[in-house]
């Protein structure tokens, strides 16, 4: 077994520890809490590390498995609380008749997040069918029913 096999590029572990060999990564894995150490990603990484140390597997596959296991800990999204100014702007946009898309762009949030927050604070966006009914008819809309006859 060659635990001192080096990666082509070092791997930056949490707390800015740089792992250059399989031994460094195994030491990091042994320090993880049991729940995380037993996760599917870390089990896969351990298998690839052992295969690389036995020179049965590739050190590249071990590196990829380690990076995947490390990314498992990173949150996929970040929750951001709403400031009072953002809530006032959201309310103003809804009252002024802005679409959820326009409000999302103004608030730098997703359309679904803006729509959900507006509903929760009591000023929901009107349904799009309701908006279409209130929109004034254009000449094209007036001509269409005549063509259908």
N, C-alpha and C positions, 0 to 999 in steps of 0.2 A: 504494500500500500504506500502511496505517495501523497501524504497529506500536505506536502509542501509544493504541490503543483500550483503554478501561478496562472492567474487569469491574464489574458492578453491586455485587457483594460481593467483597472481596479474597480471595485464596486463600493459605492458610498452607502454605508449602513446608517441607520438612525443615530442621532447624536454625533454626526460627522465623523464616525469611525470609518476608516478606509480598509477594506478587505482586499488583500492581494493574493491570498492563498486559500485553499480549501479549509485549512486549519482555522483561519480567522472566522470563516463563515460558520463552521461547526461550533466554535466557541460562542458565537452570537446566538445560534439556535438554542444552545443549552441554557442560555440566560433568559429565554422567552418564557412567559407564563404558560402553564400547561395547556390551557384552552387554545392559545394561539399556536403553540408548538405542534399540537395535534390536528391542526387544520389541514384540509386537503392540500393546499398550496405548499405548506412547509413539509408535509410528508412527501410530496412529489419532489421537492427540492432536495430532501435528504436522500431519496433514492438515487437521483442523478449525481449527487455529490459522492455517494458511496461507489457508484459505478465508475465515476471519473477517478476516484482514488485507487480503485482496483485496476484501472486502465482498461476497463471493459467498455466504458462509455466515454463520451466526449466531454471535455471541460467546457465547451461552448454550450452544450445542452444544460449542464449544471448551472452555468452563469445565467442562462435564460430563465431557468426554473427559479433561481434565487431572486432575480429581478421581478418576476411575476409575483412571488410570495411577498416581496417588499411592497409592491404596489397594492396588494390586497388591503393593507392598512390605511392607504390614502382614501380620504372620503371622496365620493364621486361628485358631491355637490356641497355647497356651503350655504347654510341657512343664515340669512341676513335679517336682522330685525328691522321693522319699519319705523322710521323716525316720524315725529309729529308733522314735520314739513311734507314728507312724502304722503302721509295720510291725507293732509289737507289738499295737496295737489291732485291726488287720486279722486277725492270727492269733487273737486272743482272740474276735473276732466269728465267725470261721469255726468255731472249736472249740465255741463256745456254740450254734452252729446258726442263726446269723442268715442272712437271705437276702442275695443280692448287692445288692438294692435298699436294704435297711436299712443295710448296710455302706457303700454309696455315699453315702447321706444323712449317715451319721455322719462319714465322712471328707471330705465335700464334694468328691466326684469322681464321674465318670460310672460307671454300672453296669458297662460293658464294661471300663473301666480297672481297676476294683477286681477284677473277675473274672480279668482277664489277670495282674495283679500277684500275686494269690493263687496262681494256677497256677504262676507263675515262681518264687515263693519256696518252693514245695513244700507248700502247704496249700490245695489247690483246694476250691472250694465243691462240695458233692455235686450230682449231676444232679437236676433237679426230679422225675423219675420215682422216684428213690431216696428223696427226701424224702416223696413221697406214699405210698410203700409203708410207710414207718416211722411215718407219722402214725396215731394211733388212729382207729378208725372211729367215726363219729357215728351216731345213731339213724337219720338219713336215709339214710346209706350202707348200713345194715343192711336197711332197708325196700325200697330200690330193687331188689335182685335178686329179691325176692318178687313185685314188681309185674311184672317182665318174664316171669314164668312163665305 
